[in-house]
Amino acid sequence: MLLTIDVGNTHTVLGLFDGDEIVEHWRISTDARRTADELAVLLQGLMGTHPLLGDELGDGIDGIAICATVPSVLHELREVTRRYYGDVPAVLVEPGVKTGVPILMDNPKEVGADRIINAVAAVELYGGPAVVVDFGTATTFDAVSARGEYVGGVIAPGIEISVEALGVKGAQLRKIELARPRSVIGKNTVEAMQAGIVYGFAGQVDGVVGRMARELADDPDDVTVIATGGLAPMVLGESSAIDEHEPWLTLIGLRLVYERNVSRL
């Protein structure tokens, strides 16, 4: 079994693969203060009762792949793999790790590991040209060329950040539930804010993706647009630009990168 761990700024997503199939997944909060020992206890709690794994930490795990946007968490997870999974091959995505996707950026090292991993999975599953829209703490748009190169992207404030900002900065506004309103024209303040979030972000996606597609291909219809991230379902039904929804895109990318690197360990 392969354990994949995607550490985001707000949430950490874990996936368990049996071959090419993801058979279990978990989502936890990302806490930069957790130590390696605390993370090991958390992993034991999540995986200890799974029927495909043993009772002890590490039983049934024969590989680990990790990417992280939070350096302190990556450091602690490195310690987890050393202390608790010492005999298990582990791939931590960082400069020097083979991904198979050329990065055509001014400074490739500044691109988030999760964004590169998403590009890896997009090329494998759908080919290029493609745009990956990841709805996380930030909403990121990542462009992949017809030759499978990572050529750049867009970073915008995420849905939850925008909701929190409205609640904090708006004198008569408050934090609201992220839900689809009854109609675009809100009949009360909560619905008006929900409409602004849902339809505003759908419009943002359609506008940004349309411009990116025109730069990526002579025919924008040739560009496949893939949505991922925990908040993607909020926008899926309202965006006309999204072609595919793959909630486990990053975990799939981690599996692919693990397979491309494990023979070199």
Secondary structure, 3 states (H helix, E strand, C coil): CEEEEEECCCEEEEEEEECCEEEEEEEEECCCCCCHHHHHHHHHHHHCCCCCCCCCCCCCCCEEEEEECCHHHHHHHHHHHHHHCCCCCEEECCCCCCCCCCECCCCHHHCCHHHHHHHHHHHHHHCCCEEEEEECCEEEEEEECCCCCEEEEEEEECHHHHHHHHHHHCCCCCCCCCCCCCCCCCCCHHHHHHHHHHHHHHHHHHHHHHHHHHHHCCCHHHCEEEEECCCCHHHHCCCCCCCEECCCHHHHHHHHHHHHHHHHC
